[in-house]
Amino acid sequence: MPDTAPQAPLDGLAIRVRGQVQGVGFRPFVWQLAQAHGVTGEVLNDAEGVLIRARGATQAFLAALSAEAPPLARVDAVETAPHRFATAPAAFLIAPSDGVGARTRVTPDAATCPACLAEIRDPADRRAGYAFANCTHCGPRFSILDRLPYDRAQTAMAAFEMCPACRAEYEDPGDRRFHAQPVACPDCGPHLWLEPTASIFASENTPGGVARGDGGQSPPGDAAIPDAARLLRSGHILAIKGLGGFHLACDATDAEAIARLRARKRRPTKPLALMGTEAMIRTHAAPTEAEWDRLKSPAAPILLLARTGDTLPDALAPGQTTLGWMLPYTPLHHLLLDAVGRPLVMTSGNLSGEPQVIGNTEAREKLGRFADALLLHDRDIRRRLDDSVERVTAHGPMILRRGRGRVPGTLPLPPGFEDAPDVLALGGQMKGAICLTRTGQALLSHHLGDLDDRLCFDEFRKAVADYAQLFDHAPARLACDLHPGYRASQVARAMAEAQGLELVEIQHHHAHLASCLGEHLWPRDGGPVAGIVLDGLGLGPDGTIWGGEVLVGGYAGFARAAWLKPAPLPGGDAANREPWRNALARLDQAGLHRRAEGLWPDKPLAPLRQAIAQGLNAPLSSSAGRLFDGFAALLGAAPDRQSHEGEAAMALEALARGTPAPLALPVTAGAIDPAPLFAAALAPDAPPPATLAALFHVTLATAFADLARAELEAGRAVAVALSGGCFQNALLLDLTLRALDGLPVLHHQATPANDGGLALGQALVAAARR
């Protein structure tokens, strides 16, 4: 369409903008664009995104809709069709939202923007010191949303009636708070208060001015942050209500406070997340430019950074070379850090293994036993959103946990899936997450926890219903893991039977492979790929337990080309918790029986060996995760019993030093035998544990890379894909990529390599099967 095409008075265009375009200031942006380009008509939100009815729209206007979109917007498509007005529009208006349903994208919660931060720090501004300032460029979105379209009446802000000053901003198209649904100020918005728990009244360190509040009547909040800061500086533990749930916080420089927090929460070694200002982070780490970009993004994730600079207590992450840092991402966090002047521990506010607490009453009941005081507010949280956890490697970013700030962002489906049926995939047992596909997009949910826990399983079922309602999703096909004992699989079977839907059961590691392919938009007919899939446990179609595989195939199917030589899991599930059991199995398999007896004289080795010989509760498994556990135990890097998942493997990665040459591992009929690693570790001239840890990594990486390379050289595959939870290990990833140098390789960057990305792969496999 030419820029100055002559138009009849009633002729125009209907312009459909699809993508992440609600709750990001897109309508006022369009209004301002229309003023600049002399366009008349209207813009509104509806169930499919943003609809513009425009007269006088030029090519420049249409191009600017994508090129100049607001910071939080993501434009997928701009579609046009002829439109004829009933009467010629005299101006350009922002019209009320129209329709119900949800074929548009929802904006994730976004960290405080510079403009709002400047206001809360300006003593002359009416929002000075206000913990809930926000605008169209920042603030809560998904965490407060009830239903779509995204309007204030359909969020947790419906309970707060705007004052005249906020209403004026909300209704002014030229204001950055125009139609910012959470807009608020101290006169009309949510309030903050500090509520001591019973334990603090017995303390001699209770600061003056701390008053008990309740959820019905909020006492004045002016003193809440200063009083909270005094408590934190004096070594107390606080439960703080944030954006997607509660955190337990203490002074990150106070070793005694950290020890108390660990003792109260019964979390002996799992790393604790930290929050600090930019200056604080620079004092204790040296982020690269890429890492700063990640930290300062609207998602504001926890980012793993190498420990450098001034020393912080080792108890924050015992034995680890990295710490998980995040910048403050709400006004409350900024104000609190300003007042404390020190970095804070900000770990998830929950009982061990349970979902994060989100409600005030729930916090009093559950967190009161951990915290000396609760920093509460009266804005409800609609869904639990753990902080996203990420790291930046030499090969790009890596998402370890997908949560607040990243969800519900969508991923495009690869070429060839244009006619795919709508699918609901329910993921696995660990790191629960679900995935919905529709209209060319995949929506991978936030982290839902480990479904072994009853309350996490309850949250999982709520999320299935919540996402279906919120995104108006009615699947034509269901997908789940092949394992019949997984709770997610059981839910899928029940749904399929109740709703008469087709159910596709998918092998665990095939789903991992497909998730990596899907993230990289590998075409449906893109040719077979050699997938190196290294993780914990997954049921194979042969009835054995897999976990270290080379799979060759694509979305529709695969063949197993190679695997770790299976070893028994002595005691079954107990082997997942106690690394020494896996070391015992591998040592016995390597013919090193007597050495095991010397290493663990106090363990019940004889009964376990008898059970293995009789095939009692000792299933065979090719798990790479259990191999990591066993080798860590052999080097003394693992506890007798892990207190959190991945503890032994993380310790092994942190221990590794040096660049030893890899050992050659024998391969017999596709099975890779790791016995030489265990023999090398027990040899009379064995190098130090740090060198052995490095040797383990480089040997495993090289062995699998060589087998994948052979598949490409034989013409059975055209690329390599890396997936599975073991590839969260940055050292293993780096060594594997080095060993594959010169080949086309795909690895996870936007979705978790662990089971948090499993549902995406399940959805794609289910959609690809006819």
C-alpha positions in Angstrom: 0.0 0.0 0.0 1.6 3.4 -1.0 2.2 5.9 1.8 -0.3 8.5 0.4 -2.9 6.4 -1.2 -6.1 8.4 -1.9 -9.0 7.1 0.3 -12.7 7.5 0.3 -14.0 9.0 3.6 -15.2 5.6 4.9 -12.4 3.4 3.6 -9.7 2.1 6.0 -7.8 -0.9 7.3 -8.5 -3.4 10.0 -5.0 -4.1 11.5 -4.5 -7.1 13.7 -1.4 -7.2 15.9 -0.6 -10.5 17.4 1.9 -11.4 20.1 2.8 -10.1 23.6 0.8 -6.9 23.1 -1.5 -6.6 26.1 -0.3 -5.0 29.4 2.7 -3.5 27.8 1.4 0.0 26.8 0.7 -1.0 23.3 -2.6 0.9 22.9 -1.1 4.2 24.0 1.8 3.6 21.8 -0.5 3.1 18.9 -2.4 6.2 19.9 0.8 8.3 19.9 1.8 6.7 16.6 -1.5 7.7 15.1 -1.1 11.3 16.2 2.3 11.4 14.5 1.1 9.9 11.3 -2.2 11.6 11.0 -4.2 8.4 11.3 -7.8 8.4 12.6 -9.9 5.5 13.9 -9.5 3.4 17.1 -7.4 0.7 18.9 -8.6 -1.9 21.4 -7.6 -5.1 23.1 -9.6 -8.2 22.3 -9.3 -12.0 22.7 -6.7 -12.2 19.9 -4.4 -9.4 20.8 -4.7 -5.7 19.6 -7.1 -4.6 16.9 -6.7 -1.3 15.1 -9.3 0.2 12.8 -7.5 2.9 11.0 -8.1 5.4 8.2 -5.0 7.0 6.6 -2.6 4.2 7.7 0.6 4.4 5.7 3.3 1.9 5.2 5.4 3.9 7.6 2.7 3.5 10.3 2.4 -0.2 9.7 6.2 -0.7 9.9 6.4 1.3 13.1 4.0 -1.1 14.9 6.8 -3.6 15.0 9.9 -1.5 14.8 9.0 1.0 17.5 7.0 -1.2 19.8 7.2 -0.7 23.6 10.0 -2.4 25.6 7.9 -5.3 26.9 6.0 -5.9 23.7 6.8 -8.9 21.4 5.1 -8.5 18.0 4.5 -11.9 16.2 2.5 -10.6 13.3 0.8 -7.5 11.8 -2.1 -8.5 9.6 -4.3 -6.2 7.5 -7.6 -6.4 5.8 -10.0 -3.8 4.3 -12.3 -2.0 6.7 -15.2 0.4 5.9 -16.3 2.8 8.6 -20.0 3.6 9.2 -19.0 7.2 9.6 -15.7 8.9 8.9 -13.6 9.0 12.2 -12.6 12.5 13.2 -9.9 11.5 15.6 -8.0 8.4 16.9 -9.4 6.8 20.1 -8.5 4.1 22.5 -11.7 1.9 22.7 -12.7 -0.4 25.6 -11.6 -4.0 25.4 -13.8 -6.3 23.4 -14.6 -10.0 23.6 -13.5 -12.9 25.8 -11.1 -15.7 25.3 -7.3 -15.8 25.1 -5.7 -16.1 21.7 -3.2 -13.4 22.6 -0.1 -13.7 24.7 0.2 -12.6 28.4 3.1 -10.5 29.5 5.4 -11.8 32.2 6.0 -9.8 35.4 8.7 -7.2 34.7 11.3 -5.6 36.9 11.0 -2.0 38.0 11.8 0.4 35.2 14.2 3.4 35.7 11.4 5.9 35.7 9.5 4.3 38.5 12.7 3.7 40.4 13.5 7.4 40.1 10.1 8.4 41.4 10.2 6.2 44.6 13.6 7.7 45.4 12.5 11.3 44.8 11.4 12.9 48.1 9.2 15.4 46.2 7.3 12.7 44.2 3.9 11.6 45.4 5.1 8.0 45.2 8.3 8.6 47.2 9.0 5.4 49.2 6.0 3.6 47.8 6.6 -0.1 47.5 4.1 -0.7 44.7 4.9 1.9 42.0 4.6 0.6 38.4 3.7 1.6 34.9 3.2 0.1 31.5 6.9 -0.7 31.3 7.2 -2.6 34.6 5.4 -4.3 37.4 3.1 -7.3 38.0 1.3 -8.9 35.2 0.9 -12.7 35.2 1.1 -12.9 39.0 -2.0 -10.8 39.4 -4.1 -11.9 36.4 -7.5 -13.6 36.8 -8.5 -13.8 33.2 -8.2 -12.2 29.8 -8.4 -9.6 28.2 -6.0 -8.0 30.6 -8.0 -5.3 32.3 -7.8 -4.0 35.9 -11.2 -5.5 36.8 -9.8 -9.0 35.9 -6.7 -8.7 38.1 -6.0 -8.7 41.8 -6.0 -4.9 41.5 -9.8 -4.9 41.2 -10.0 -4.5 45.0 -8.2 -1.1 44.9 -10.2 1.8 43.6 -8.0 4.4 41.9 -7.8 7.9 43.5 -8.4 10.9 41.2 -4.6 11.5 40.7 -4.1 7.9 39.6 -7.3 7.9 37.5 -6.0 11.0 35.6 -2.7 9.2 34.8 -4.6 6.0 33.8 -6.9 7.9 31.4 -4.2 10.1 29.8 -2.9 8.5 26.5 0.2 10.7 26.8 1.1 9.3 30.3 3.3 6.2 30.7 0.7 4.9 33.2 -2.1 5.0 30.6 -4.1 1.8 31.1 -1.4 0.4 33.3 -3.7 -2.0 35.1 -1.8 -2.2 38.4 -1.4 1.6 38.7 -1.5 2.7 42.4 -0.2 5.2 44.9 0.0 5.4 48.7 -3.5 7.0 48.7 -5.3 4.2 46.9 -3.1 1.2 46.3 -1.8 -1.8 48.3 -0.1 -1.2 51.6 2.8 -2.7 53.4 3.2 -3.6 57.0 5.6 -5.5 59.3 4.1 -8.2 61.5 6.4 -9.7 64.1 6.0 -13.4 64.9 5.6 -14.7 68.4 9.3 -15.6 68.6 10.5 -12.0 68.3 8.6 -10.7 71.3 10.8 -12.9 73.4 13.9 -11.4 71.8 15.8 -8.6 73.4 16.6 -7.2 70.0 13.1 -6.3 69.0 13.4 -2.8 67.4 11.2 0.0 68.6 8.2 1.0 66.4 7.4 -2.5 65.2 3.7 -3.0 65.4 1.6 -6.1 64.8 -0.8 -5.8 61.9 -3.5 -8.0 60.3 -4.7 -8.6 56.8 -7.9 -6.7 57.4 -6.6 -3.4 58.6 -3.2 -2.4 57.5 -1.3 -0.1 59.9 0.6 2.8 58.3 3.4 1.4 56.3 5.9 4.3 56.5 7.9 2.5 59.2 7.6 -1.0 57.8 10.8 -0.9 55.6 13.0 0.9 58.1 11.9 -1.5 60.8 12.4 -4.5 58.6 15.9 -3.2 57.7 16.8 -2.9 61.4 15.7 -6.4 62.0 17.8 -7.7 59.1 20.9 -5.8 60.1 20.5 -7.2 63.7 20.6 -10.8 62.4 16.9 -11.6 62.3 15.2 -13.7 59.6 12.2 -12.1 57.7 9.5 -13.6 55.5 8.9 -11.1 52.7 5.9 -11.1 50.4 7.1 -10.3 46.9 5.7 -10.6 43.4 5.1 -14.3 42.9 5.4 -15.5 46.5 7.3 -15.2 49.7 11.1 -15.2 50.3 12.9 -15.9 53.5 15.5 -13.2 53.9 18.5 -12.5 56.2 21.8 -10.5 56.0 24.0 -12.3 53.5 27.1 -11.1 55.3 26.1 -12.6 58.6 27.3 -16.2 59.0 25.3 -16.7 62.2 22.0 -15.5 60.6 22.6 -17.8 57.6 23.3 -20.8 60.0 20.0 -20.0 61.8 18.1 -19.9 58.6 19.6 -23.2 57.4 18.8 -24.8 60.8 15.2 -23.6 60.9 14.5 -24.5 57.4 16.4 -27.8 57.6 18.3 -26.9 54.4 21.9 -27.9 55.2 23.7 -27.4 51.9 21.4 -26.3 49.0 22.7 -23.0 47.7 20.8 -19.9 48.8 19.9 -17.1 46.4 21.1 -13.6 47.0 19.7 -10.2 46.1 22.0 -7.1 45.8 22.3 -3.8 44.1 24.6 -3.5 41.1 27.3 -2.1 43.4 26.9 -4.9 45.9 27.2 -7.6 43.2 30.3 -5.9 41.8 31.9 -6.2 45.2 31.5 -10.0 45.3 31.5 -11.0 41.6 32.7 -9.8 38.2 29.8 -10.2 35.8 30.6 -10.1 32.1 28.6 -7.8 29.8 26.4 -10.8 28.8 25.8 -11.6 32.5 24.9 -8.0 33.2 22.5 -8.0 30.3 20.8 -11.0 31.8 20.7 -9.6 35.3 19.3 -6.2 34.2 16.7 -7.7 31.8 13.0 -7.2 32.7 12.9 -10.9 33.8 15.5 -10.1 36.5 16.5 -13.8 37.1 18.7 -15.4 39.6 22.0 -15.7 37.8 24.9 -18.0 38.8 28.1 -15.9 39.0 31.6 -16.9 39.9 32.7 -16.0 43.4 35.3 -13.2 43.2 36.2 -10.1 45.2 35.2 -9.7 48.8 34.4 -13.0 50.5 31.0 -13.9 51.7 30.2 -16.8 54.1 30.9 -20.2 52.5 27.6 -21.4 54.0 25.7 -19.5 51.3 26.7 -22.3 48.9 29.0 -24.8 50.6 31.8 -26.0 48.4 30.4 -24.2 45.3 32.4 -21.8 43.1 29.3 -19.8 42.1 26.6 -17.8 43.9 23.1 -17.1 42.6 22.6 -13.4 42.4 19.6 -11.3 41.4 19.0 -7.6 41.3 16.0 -6.1 43.1 13.0 -6.3 40.8 10.2 -4.6 42.7 10.1 -1.2 44.4 9.8 -3.0 47.7 13.1 -4.8 47.1 14.8 -1.6 46.0 13.7 0.3 49.1 14.6 -2.5 51.4 18.1 -2.9 50.0 18.6 0.9 50.2 17.7 0.7 53.9 19.7 -2.4 54.8 22.9 -1.4 52.8 24.0 -5.1 52.5 23.2 -8.0 50.2 20.4 -10.2 51.4 19.7 -13.9 51.2 16.4 -14.3 49.3 15.5 -18.0 49.3 12.1 -19.4 48.5 9.6 -19.1 51.4 8.4 -22.6 51.8 8.6 -25.7 53.8 11.2 -28.1 52.4 9.9 -29.7 49.2 6.6 -27.8 49.3 5.4 -25.0 47.0 6.3 -21.4 47.7 3.9 -19.7 50.1 1.8 -16.9 48.5 -0.9 -16.0 51.0 -0.7 -13.9 54.2 -2.6 -16.5 56.3 -0.5 -19.3 54.9 2.7 -17.4 55.7 1.7 -16.9 59.3 1.0 -20.6 59.6 4.0 -22.0 57.7 6.7 -19.3 57.8 6.1 -18.1 61.3 8.2 -20.9 62.6 11.2 -19.8 60.4 10.9 -16.0 60.5 11.1 -13.5 63.3 8.8 -11.2 61.4 6.6 -11.0 58.2 6.8 -8.1 55.8 3.3 -8.3 54.3 1.1 -6.5 51.9 -2.6 -6.7 50.9 -2.3 -7.3 47.1 -3.2 -10.9 46.4 -0.9 -13.2 44.4 -2.9 -15.2 41.9 -0.3 -17.8 41.0 3.0 -19.0 42.6 6.0 -18.0 40.5 9.4 -19.0 41.7 12.3 -16.9 40.6 13.8 -18.0 37.3 17.4 -19.4 37.7 19.9 -19.0 34.8 23.5 -19.0 34.0 25.7 -17.7 31.1 28.2 -20.1 29.8 31.0 -19.6 27.2 28.4 -20.9 24.7 25.5 -18.6 25.6 22.7 -18.4 28.2 21.2 -21.4 30.0 17.8 -21.5 31.8 17.9 -23.8 34.8 14.4 -23.0 36.2 11.8 -21.2 34.2 9.6 -19.0 36.4 8.8 -15.4 37.3 9.8 -13.0 34.5 9.9 -15.7 31.9 6.4 -17.1 31.9 4.0 -17.2 30.2 6.2 -16.2 27.3 5.7 -18.4 24.3 7.9 -20.2 21.8 7.1 -20.5 18.0 6.5 -24.0 16.7 9.0 -25.2 14.2 8.3 -25.2 10.4 6.1 -28.1 9.5 3.8 -27.9 12.5 1.4 -25.4 11.0 -1.4 -28.0 10.8 -0.6 -29.6 14.2 -3.4 -30.3 16.6 -3.7 -28.4 19.8 -1.8 -30.5 22.4 -1.6 -30.4 26.2 1.6 -32.1 27.5 1.9 -32.8 31.2 5.7 -33.3 31.7 7.4 -35.6 34.1 7.6 -36.3 37.8 10.5 -34.0 38.8 10.6 -30.3 38.0 6.9 -30.3 37.0 5.8 -28.1 34.1 3.1 -28.4 31.4 3.0 -27.2 27.8 0.1 -26.0 25.6 0.4 -25.7 21.9 -2.0 -23.6 19.7 -2.0 -21.2 16.7 1.7 -21.9 15.9 2.9 -21.3 19.5 4.0 -23.4 22.5 3.4 -22.1 26.0 5.7 -23.8 28.5 4.5 -23.2 32.0 6.4 -22.0 35.1 8.2 -24.4 37.4 5.6 -26.4 39.5 7.9 -28.4 41.8 8.5 -32.1 42.3 5.3 -34.0 42.1 6.4 -36.5 44.7 5.3 -33.8 47.2 1.5 -33.9 47.8 1.1 -30.1 47.8 3.2 -29.7 44.7 1.0 -32.2 43.0 -2.0 -30.2 44.1 -0.4 -27.1 42.6 0.2 -29.0 39.4 -3.4 -30.0 39.1 -4.5 -26.4 39.8 -2.1 -25.2 37.1 -3.6 -27.6 34.5 -7.0 -26.1 35.2 -5.7 -22.5 35.5 -3.8 -22.6 32.1 -6.8 -24.2 30.4 -9.2 -21.5 31.7 -6.8 -18.5 31.3 -5.7 -19.4 27.8 -9.0 -20.8 26.6 -7.3 -24.1 25.7 -9.2 -27.2 24.7 -6.7 -29.8 23.5 -7.3 -32.3 20.8 -4.5 -34.5 22.0 -2.8 -35.2 25.4 0.9 -36.2 25.9 2.7 -37.7 28.9 5.7 -39.6 29.9 5.9 -43.3 29.2 6.3 -44.1 33.0 3.0 -45.3 34.4 3.9 -44.4 37.9 4.5 -40.6 37.3 1.7 -38.6 38.8 1.6 -36.4 35.7 1.1 -39.5 33.5 -1.7 -40.7 35.8 -3.5 -37.3 35.4 -3.1 -37.5 31.7 -4.6 -40.9 31.5 -7.6 -39.8 33.7 -8.2 -36.7 31.5 -8.0 -38.7 28.3 -10.5 -41.2 29.6 -12.9 -38.6 31.0 -12.7 -36.3 27.9 -12.4 -39.0 25.2 -9.1 -37.6 24.0 -6.2 -39.4 22.3 -3.3 -39.9 24.7 0.3 -40.2 23.4 2.8 -41.7 25.8 6.3 -40.6 25.1 9.7 -42.0 26.1 11.4 -39.6 28.5 14.6 -39.1 26.6 12.9 -38.8 23.2 11.0 -35.9 24.8 14.3 -34.3 25.9 15.7 -34.6 22.4 12.5 -33.1 20.9 12.5 -30.2 23.3 16.0 -29.2 22.2 15.0 -29.5 18.5 11.9 -27.5 19.1 13.7 -24.7 20.9 15.9 -24.3 17.9 13.0 -24.5 15.4 14.4 -27.6 13.8 12.0 -28.4 11.0 9.6 -31.3 11.3 11.2 -32.8 8.2 14.7 -31.5 9.0 16.4 -34.9 9.0 17.6 -37.1 11.8 19.7 -35.8 14.6 22.1 -37.6 17.0 20.9 -36.6 20.4 23.2 -37.0 23.4 20.7 -37.2 26.3 22.3 -37.4 29.8 20.1 -37.1 32.8 18.8 -39.0 35.9 16.2 -41.6 35.2 13.6 -42.3 32.5 11.7 -45.5 31.6 12.8 -47.0 28.3 10.5 -48.8 25.9 12.4 -52.0 26.8 11.3 -51.7 30.4 14.7 -50.8 31.7 15.7 -47.4 33.2 17.6 -45.2 30.8 19.6 -42.1 31.5 22.7 -41.9 29.3 21.9 -42.3 25.7 22.7 -41.5 22.1 19.4 -41.4 20.3 19.1 -40.9 16.5 15.9 -39.5 15.1 13.5 -36.6 15.2 10.1 -35.6 16.5 8.2 -38.6 15.1 10.5 -41.4 16.3 14.0 -42.5 17.3 16.5 -45.4 17.5 18.8 -46.0 20.4 22.4 -46.0 19.0 24.5 -46.1 22.2 24.2 -45.9 26.0 26.0 -46.1 29.2 26.6 -49.7 30.3 23.7 -50.3 32.7 24.5 -50.8 36.4 22.3 -51.8 39.3 20.6 -49.2 41.5 21.1 -50.9 44.9 18.0 -50.3 47.0 16.1 -48.8 44.1 15.0 -45.2 45.0 17.5 -45.2 47.8 20.3 -45.1 45.2 18.9 -41.7 44.0 19.5 -40.3 47.5 22.7 -42.1 48.6 25.6 -41.7 46.1 27.8 -44.3 47.7 25.3 -47.0 46.6 26.0 -46.1 42.9 29.8 -46.1 43.6 29.5 -49.6 45.0 27.6 -50.9 42.0 30.1 -49.4 39.5 33.2 -50.6 41.5 31.8 -54.2 41.7 31.0 -54.0 38.0 34.7 -53.0 37.4 36.0 -55.9 39.4 37.1 -53.7 42.3 35.0 -55.4 45.0 37.6 -55.3 47.8 38.3 -51.6 47.3 34.7 -50.8 48.0 34.9 -52.7 51.3 37.8 -50.5 52.4 36.0 -47.3 51.4 32.7 -48.0 53.2 33.3 -50.5 56.0 30.3 -49.3 58.0 27.8 -49.8 55.1 25.6 -52.9 54.5 27.6 -54.0 51.5 27.0 -57.7 51.8 23.1 -57.5 52.0 23.1 -55.1 49.0 25.4 -57.3 47.0 23.1 -60.3 47.7 20.1 -58.3 46.7 21.8 -57.3 43.4 22.7 -60.9 42.7 19.1 -62.0 43.3 17.7 -59.0 41.3 15.8 -57.7 44.3 15.1 -53.9 44.3 18.2 -53.3 42.2 17.0 -52.4 38.7 19.6 -51.9 36.0 20.0 -48.3 34.7 22.1 -46.4 32.2 21.7 -43.2 34.2 24.4 -40.6 33.7 23.1 -38.8 36.8 23.8 -41.8 39.0 27.2 -42.2 37.4 28.0 -38.6 38.5 26.8 -39.5 42.0 28.9 -42.6 42.2 32.1 -41.0 41.0 31.5 -38.0 43.4 31.1 -40.5 46.3 34.3 -42.3 45.2 36.2 -39.0 45.5 34.7 -38.1 48.8 32.9 -35.1 47.3 29.4 -36.4 48.0 27.6 -36.8 51.3 26.4 -40.2 52.4 22.8 -38.9 51.8 22.0 -36.0 49.5 20.0 -33.2 51.1 18.9 -31.9 47.7 18.7 -33.1 44.1 22.0 -32.8 42.2 24.1 -32.2 45.3 26.8 -34.8 44.4 27.0 -33.8 40.7 27.2 -30.1 41.6 30.1 -30.9 44.0 31.9 -32.9 41.4 31.6 -30.0 38.9 32.9 -27.5 41.5 35.8 -29.8 42.4 37.1 -30.3 38.9 40.4 -28.6 38.1 42.9 -28.9 35.2 42.7 -30.3 31.7 43.7 -33.9 31.7 43.5 -36.0 28.5 40.4 -38.2 28.3 40.5 -41.9 29.0 39.3 -44.3 26.2 36.2 -46.0 27.4 35.4 -49.4 25.8 32.2 -49.7 23.8 30.6 -53.1 23.4 27.5 -53.5 21.3 26.6 -49.9 21.9 27.3 -50.0 25.7 29.9 -47.5 27.0 31.8 -49.0 30.0 32.9 -46.3 32.5 35.0 -48.9 34.5 38.4 -47.3 33.5 37.4 -44.1 35.3 36.8 -46.0 38.5 40.1 -47.9 38.1 42.0 -44.7 37.5 40.6 -43.1 40.6 41.9 -46.1 42.7 45.2 -46.6 41.0 48.3 -46.3 43.3 49.5 -43.3 41.2 46.0 -41.6 41.0 46.1 -37.9 40.6 44.5 -35.5 43.2 40.6 -35.6 43.4 40.3 -32.2 41.6 42.2 -33.7 38.6 40.1 -36.9 38.7 36.9 -34.8 38.7 38.1 -33.1 35.6 39.1 -36.4 34.1 35.6 -37.7 34.7 34.1 -34.8 32.9 36.3 -34.8 29.8 36.2 -38.6 29.5 32.4 -38.7 29.6 32.1 -35.8 27.2 34.5 -37.2 24.7 33.0 -40.7 24.8 29.5 -39.5 23.9 30.8 -36.9 21.4 32.7 -39.6 19.5 29.7 -41.8 19.2 27.5 -38.9 18.1 30.2 -37.9 15.5 30.2 -41.4 14.2 26.5 -41.2 13.5 27.0 -38.1 11.4 30.0 -39.5 9.6 28.0 -42.6 8.7 25.2 -40.4 7.3 22.7 -41.5 9.8 22.3 -38.0 11.3 22.8 -34.5 10.1 23.3 -32.6 13.4 23.9 -33.2 17.1 21.5 -32.1 20.0 22.5 -32.0 23.7 19.7 -32.4 26.3 19.0 -33.8 29.8 19.7 -32.4 33.2 23.4 -33.3 33.2 23.9 -30.5 30.6 23.1 -27.9 33.3 26.7 -28.6 34.2 28.6 -25.9 32.4 31.9 -27.8 32.4 30.3 -30.9 30.8 28.6 -28.7 28.2 31.8 -26.9 27.3 33.8 -30.1 27.0 31.2 -31.8 24.9 30.9 -28.9 22.5 34.7 -28.8 22.2 34.7 -32.5 21.4 32.1 -31.9 18.7 33.9 -29.0 17.2 33.2 -28.6 13.5 29.7 -30.3 13.7 26.3 -28.6 13.7 25.3 -28.8 17.4 22.1 -27.7 19.2 21.9 -27.1 22.9 19.4 -25.6 25.3 19.4 -21.8 25.8 15.8 -20.7 26.1 14.3 -23.8 27.7 15.6 -25.9 30.6 17.7 -28.9 29.6 16.3 -30.7 32.7 12.8 -32.0 33.2 11.5 -28.5 33.3 11.6 -28.5 29.5 10.3 -32.1 29.1 6.7 -31.0 28.4 7.7 -29.0 25.3 9.3 -32.0 23.8 6.3 -34.2 24.6 4.0 -31.7 22.9 6.0 -31.7 19.8 6.3 -35.5 19.6 2.6 -35.8 20.1 1.9 -33.2 17.4 4.3 -34.9 15.0 2.7 -38.3 15.2 -0.2 -38.9 12.8 
